[in-house]
Amino acid sequence: MDPRQVAQVQASFEKAAALGEKVAEIFYAELFTIDPSLKSMFKGDMRDQRLKLLTTLAFVIQSLHTPEKVLGPARALAVKHLDYGVKPVHYTFVGNALLRTLKKGLGAEFTPELREAWIAAYQLLADVMREAAYGPRTAWRGAA
């Protein structure tokens, strides 16, 4: 990611975060539309899960200019997600749900350029997490 993309993602996240918990509600609705079977991975109160999502996203977005701050915790989170049955393909579903959420939350402000910046940010994080959980990139393909 270049500094311009980092600034774009951070500024747009501030706008999306202003919607509060509604952003997380949209995200999970989109995720479960993409793959309804994922709903069974989430036990307990979804409000707590939505708050965790928002907190995690805020931390990641604020750390984009210093990714080394977030990569260690992201690796640990990826390994923990193995216990929940997360597969490599789920990272694609999450990325798509995130993009859909941003499009709904930001409307016309979610330009193609901003979309590309978010894809770059998410790809960085998802690649690090998949590698931590499943090994080198070639191992992801067979672990659907």
Backbone bond lengths (Angstrom), bond angles and torsions (degrees), N, CA, C in turn:
res aa  C-N    CA-C-N  psi(-1)  N-CA   C-N-CA  omega(-1)  CA-C   N-CA-C  phi
1 M - - - 1.459 - - 1.523 109.68 -
2 D 1.305 115.19 137.69 1.450 118.13 176.03 1.537 108.96 -92.16
3 P 1.337 117.14 164.45 1.470 120.29 -176.62 1.535 113.82 -57.46
4 R 1.313 116.61 -32.82 1.467 119.53 178.72 1.530 110.88 -65.40
5 Q 1.324 116.26 -43.16 1.463 120.12 178.36 1.525 110.86 -64.00
6 V 1.320 116.80 -41.03 1.467 120.48 177.65 1.521 109.62 -58.19
7 A 1.318 116.62 -47.27 1.474 120.79 -179.53 1.526 111.24 -62.55
8 Q 1.338 116.72 -40.46 1.464 120.57 179.08 1.527 111.37 -62.70
9 V 1.324 116.20 -47.16 1.461 120.58 -179.29 1.525 110.31 -63.29
10 Q 1.319 117.03 -44.20 1.463 120.11 -178.73 1.524 111.42 -64.30
11 A 1.320 117.54 -43.74 1.466 120.32 -179.89 1.525 111.62 -65.79
12 S 1.322 116.57 -41.28 1.464 119.27 -179.10 1.525 111.17 -71.01
13 F 1.335 116.49 -32.65 1.463 118.49 177.59 1.524 110.59 -65.02
14 E 1.320 117.39 -37.79 1.469 120.24 177.21 1.524 110.24 -57.91
15 K 1.323 116.74 -42.17 1.466 120.71 179.05 1.524 110.84 -66.90
16 A 1.320 116.77 -44.54 1.463 120.45 179.81 1.521 110.53 -66.09
17 A 1.326 117.21 -41.46 1.464 121.13 -179.17 1.525 111.85 -63.88
18 A 1.316 116.61 -24.85 1.466 120.02 177.88 1.531 111.49 -63.28
19 L 1.312 116.29 -19.96 1.471 120.32 176.49 1.528 111.39 -76.30
20 G 1.332 116.48 -9.93 1.457 121.75 176.99 1.511 112.95 67.33
21 E 1.314 114.34 -142.69 1.462 120.80 -174.90 1.524 112.96 -62.51
22 K 1.324 116.79 -19.38 1.464 121.15 178.59 1.530 110.92 -57.83
23 V 1.342 116.86 -35.32 1.466 120.90 178.77 1.526 109.91 -60.41
24 A 1.319 116.50 -46.14 1.461 120.40 -179.61 1.528 110.83 -67.44
25 E 1.317 117.61 -35.92 1.467 120.41 176.83 1.523 110.39 -61.97
26 I 1.330 116.30 -44.44 1.464 120.47 178.29 1.528 109.67 -62.67
27 F 1.334 116.47 -44.35 1.463 120.25 -178.64 1.529 111.21 -57.52
28 Y 1.317 117.02 -50.89 1.467 118.55 -177.13 1.525 111.52 -68.84
29 A 1.312 117.89 -33.56 1.469 119.70 175.10 1.532 109.92 -62.26
30 E 1.321 116.46 -42.11 1.472 120.56 178.14 1.533 111.06 -66.55
31 L 1.327 116.24 -43.94 1.467 120.14 -179.72 1.527 111.13 -60.45
32 F 1.325 116.62 -44.23 1.462 120.05 -178.06 1.530 111.82 -74.74
33 T 1.321 117.40 -20.52 1.461 120.53 172.33 1.529 109.58 -72.64
34 I 1.318 116.33 -40.89 1.466 121.26 178.92 1.528 110.48 -63.91
35 D 1.334 116.24 -45.33 1.464 120.15 179.64 1.529 109.07 -146.32
36 P 1.331 116.75 93.79 1.467 120.57 -178.26 1.528 113.85 -57.75
37 S 1.325 118.26 -25.48 1.461 119.79 -179.21 1.530 112.27 -66.24
38 L 1.311 117.70 -19.15 1.467 120.51 -179.56 1.526 112.17 -67.27
39 K 1.306 116.23 -22.79 1.472 120.11 -179.41 1.524 111.32 -56.06
40 S 1.321 116.94 -33.44 1.467 120.57 -177.91 1.530 112.62 -69.41
41 M 1.313 117.86 -14.82 1.466 121.21 178.11 1.529 112.47 -76.52
42 F 1.310 116.32 -15.97 1.459 121.09 -174.45 1.518 109.78 -105.03
43 K 1.312 114.28 110.66 1.472 121.60 -179.68 1.533 108.33 -102.37
44 G 1.281 115.94 150.48 1.465 119.54 174.70 1.517 113.13 82.57
45 D 1.304 113.85 -160.38 1.455 123.11 -173.21 1.529 110.90 -73.74
46 M 1.316 117.32 118.48 1.460 121.01 179.21 1.525 111.16 -68.81
47 R 1.321 118.01 -21.51 1.475 118.95 177.19 1.525 109.38 -62.35
48 D 1.335 116.73 -42.99 1.465 119.88 176.94 1.532 110.35 -61.82
49 Q 1.311 116.79 -41.37 1.458 121.09 179.20 1.527 110.59 -63.53
50 R 1.326 116.97 -42.38 1.467 120.37 179.33 1.525 110.88 -62.64
51 L 1.338 116.80 -40.65 1.468 120.08 178.52 1.528 111.28 -66.31
52 K 1.334 116.96 -38.45 1.472 120.29 176.10 1.523 110.46 -61.44
53 L 1.320 116.08 -42.97 1.459 120.44 179.42 1.525 110.63 -59.63
54 L 1.322 116.62 -48.77 1.457 120.33 -178.82 1.521 111.85 -62.65
55 T 1.322 116.85 -41.88 1.460 121.25 179.30 1.526 110.73 -64.06
56 T 1.322 116.10 -44.54 1.462 120.98 179.98 1.524 110.97 -64.86
57 L 1.322 116.57 -45.05 1.461 119.83 178.67 1.527 111.19 -60.37
58 A 1.318 116.57 -43.87 1.467 120.16 179.41 1.525 110.50 -59.37
59 F 1.317 117.36 -45.11 1.467 121.59 179.08 1.524 111.08 -61.27
60 V 1.324 116.69 -46.78 1.458 120.88 -178.58 1.528 110.41 -63.25
61 I 1.315 116.69 -48.15 1.468 120.69 -177.04 1.522 111.11 -64.12
62 Q 1.314 117.16 -41.36 1.467 120.43 178.90 1.528 111.41 -66.39
63 S 1.319 117.71 -23.57 1.465 122.12 -176.69 1.527 113.77 -96.75
64 L 1.310 118.24 5.24 1.469 119.54 -175.55 1.522 113.30 -60.60
65 H 1.321 117.20 -31.28 1.468 119.32 179.36 1.527 111.56 -77.20
66 T 1.329 116.95 -13.78 1.468 122.91 175.51 1.532 108.17 -134.59
67 P 1.328 117.36 70.21 1.465 120.86 -172.72 1.524 114.41 -58.81
68 E 1.312 117.53 -25.67 1.463 119.05 -179.76 1.531 111.86 -59.36
69 K 1.336 117.81 -24.02 1.466 121.51 177.91 1.524 112.22 -67.49
70 V 1.309 115.61 -31.85 1.462 119.64 -172.88 1.531 113.29 -102.04
71 L 1.312 117.66 -19.98 1.460 119.34 -173.11 1.531 112.74 -68.08
72 G 1.312 118.23 -38.87 1.466 120.08 177.18 1.526 112.11 -62.04
73 P 1.350 117.16 -53.14 1.466 118.21 176.52 1.530 112.73 -60.35
74 A 1.323 117.95 -34.02 1.467 120.71 179.05 1.524 110.92 -65.39
75 R 1.321 116.33 -40.38 1.469 119.89 177.86 1.528 110.62 -62.48
76 A 1.321 115.97 -44.68 1.472 120.25 179.92 1.524 110.59 -63.47
77 L 1.315 117.08 -40.71 1.462 121.28 179.14 1.530 110.57 -63.91
78 A 1.316 116.76 -39.94 1.463 120.42 179.37 1.519 111.25 -61.89
79 V 1.310 116.64 -42.88 1.464 120.62 179.05 1.532 109.59 -64.89
80 K 1.326 116.81 -41.63 1.472 120.42 178.06 1.537 110.85 -62.31
81 H 1.317 116.58 -36.85 1.464 120.34 179.88 1.524 113.09 -64.44
82 L 1.324 117.63 -20.10 1.466 119.88 175.47 1.525 110.48 -60.60
83 D 1.335 116.57 -35.08 1.468 120.74 179.13 1.527 112.20 -64.03
84 Y 1.322 116.57 -23.28 1.469 120.91 179.85 1.526 112.36 -90.90
85 G 1.338 116.21 -3.30 1.459 120.02 179.64 1.515 114.43 90.55
86 V 1.316 117.73 17.12 1.462 120.74 -179.78 1.523 109.68 -67.30
87 K 1.319 114.85 133.08 1.468 123.45 179.60 1.537 108.81 -111.21
88 P 1.338 117.50 160.48 1.466 119.38 179.58 1.530 113.69 -54.01
89 V 1.313 117.48 -38.75 1.465 120.70 -178.74 1.534 111.65 -63.30
90 H 1.303 117.96 -25.89 1.462 120.84 179.66 1.526 111.41 -63.30
91 Y 1.323 117.47 -28.78 1.465 120.04 176.99 1.522 110.78 -64.37
92 T 1.324 116.85 -34.89 1.464 120.91 175.75 1.523 109.89 -66.50
93 F 1.325 116.16 -43.51 1.468 120.06 179.13 1.530 110.97 -61.39
94 V 1.322 116.16 -43.07 1.465 120.73 179.88 1.524 110.06 -63.96
95 G 1.319 116.81 -43.90 1.467 120.02 178.21 1.515 112.01 -60.40
96 N 1.322 116.87 -43.34 1.463 120.51 178.40 1.528 111.28 -65.56
97 A 1.321 117.27 -40.22 1.467 120.54 177.83 1.527 110.24 -64.16
98 L 1.322 116.89 -38.97 1.463 120.52 177.85 1.523 111.00 -62.88
99 L 1.321 117.24 -46.06 1.465 120.05 179.03 1.527 111.81 -62.87
100 R 1.311 117.40 -41.31 1.469 120.93 177.47 1.530 111.00 -63.12
101 T 1.325 115.42 -40.01 1.466 120.86 179.65 1.518 110.16 -63.43
102 L 1.311 116.44 -45.74 1.466 120.59 -179.92 1.523 111.07 -63.91
103 K 1.316 116.55 -39.83 1.465 119.83 178.14 1.524 110.67 -62.05
104 K 1.320 116.34 -43.84 1.470 120.01 178.79 1.528 111.36 -68.49
105 G 1.332 116.26 -41.85 1.460 119.90 -175.86 1.513 114.46 -74.58
106 L 1.339 116.92 -33.78 1.465 120.80 -176.05 1.525 113.39 -101.57
107 G 1.312 116.57 -15.33 1.460 119.78 178.95 1.516 112.63 59.16
108 A 1.334 116.49 -132.26 1.469 122.98 -176.48 1.531 112.32 -62.86
109 E 1.314 117.32 -20.84 1.468 120.11 178.67 1.534 112.06 -71.16
110 F 1.322 116.47 -15.44 1.465 120.16 178.96 1.529 108.15 -85.36
111 T 1.312 114.53 76.64 1.463 123.07 -176.37 1.530 110.21 -75.55
112 P 1.323 116.71 164.52 1.468 118.86 175.45 1.540 112.38 -56.81
113 E 1.320 117.14 -37.70 1.462 120.31 178.85 1.533 111.20 -65.06
114 L 1.320 116.82 -42.45 1.463 120.55 178.15 1.525 110.43 -66.80
115 R 1.307 116.19 -38.97 1.469 120.65 176.83 1.527 110.22 -57.78
116 E 1.323 117.11 -45.10 1.467 121.23 179.36 1.530 111.38 -63.29
117 A 1.319 117.20 -37.32 1.465 120.53 177.95 1.529 110.17 -64.68
118 W 1.331 116.87 -42.71 1.469 120.38 178.19 1.532 110.79 -66.10
119 I 1.306 117.25 -38.75 1.466 120.03 177.59 1.521 109.54 -61.37
120 A 1.319 117.55 -43.58 1.465 121.00 179.01 1.524 110.98 -60.99
121 A 1.330 116.56 -43.27 1.473 120.57 179.88 1.521 110.54 -64.57
122 Y 1.318 116.00 -47.88 1.458 119.15 -178.05 1.526 111.06 -66.16
123 Q 1.326 117.07 -40.26 1.465 120.44 -178.70 1.525 111.11 -61.68
124 L 1.320 116.57 -40.50 1.459 120.77 177.07 1.522 110.48 -57.68
125 L 1.304 116.21 -50.22 1.460 121.44 -178.38 1.527 111.53 -66.88
126 A 1.311 116.89 -47.49 1.468 120.70 -177.12 1.526 111.40 -63.59
127 D 1.332 117.23 -39.87 1.468 119.65 179.43 1.522 110.85 -62.64
128 V 1.323 116.79 -43.55 1.468 121.18 179.45 1.527 110.28 -63.51
129 M 1.316 116.23 -42.27 1.462 120.38 -178.57 1.526 111.21 -68.45
130 R 1.321 117.56 -44.61 1.470 119.84 179.24 1.521 111.09 -62.78
131 E 1.320 116.54 -40.72 1.459 118.67 179.39 1.521 111.22 -64.71
132 A 1.325 116.90 -39.56 1.472 120.12 178.51 1.521 111.19 -63.91
133 A 1.313 116.36 -38.79 1.464 120.55 -175.72 1.519 113.25 -84.13
134 Y 1.333 117.26 -36.13 1.469 120.13 -169.88 1.521 114.30 -122.09
135 G 1.313 118.08 -0.97 1.455 120.60 -178.73 1.506 112.10 89.82
136 P 1.329 116.01 -162.32 1.470 120.61 -176.34 1.531 112.89 -57.55
137 R 1.297 114.63 156.06 1.471 123.33 -175.29 1.528 113.21 -46.71
138 T 1.308 118.57 -38.16 1.468 120.28 -178.02 1.524 111.83 -63.74
139 A 1.324 117.61 -24.45 1.466 121.05 -179.68 1.525 112.06 -74.72
140 W 1.338 118.06 -19.41 1.473 120.89 -176.65 1.506 112.13 -69.25
141 R 1.307 116.61 -33.83 1.462 120.71 -172.88 1.527 113.06 -61.23
142 G 1.315 117.22 -41.18 1.454 120.21 -176.11 1.511 114.35 -87.99
143 A 1.334 116.96 -2.38 1.458 120.02 -174.60 1.518 111.82 -105.59
144 A 1.305 116.31 47.50 1.470 119.80 -179.47 1.483 109.38 -67.92
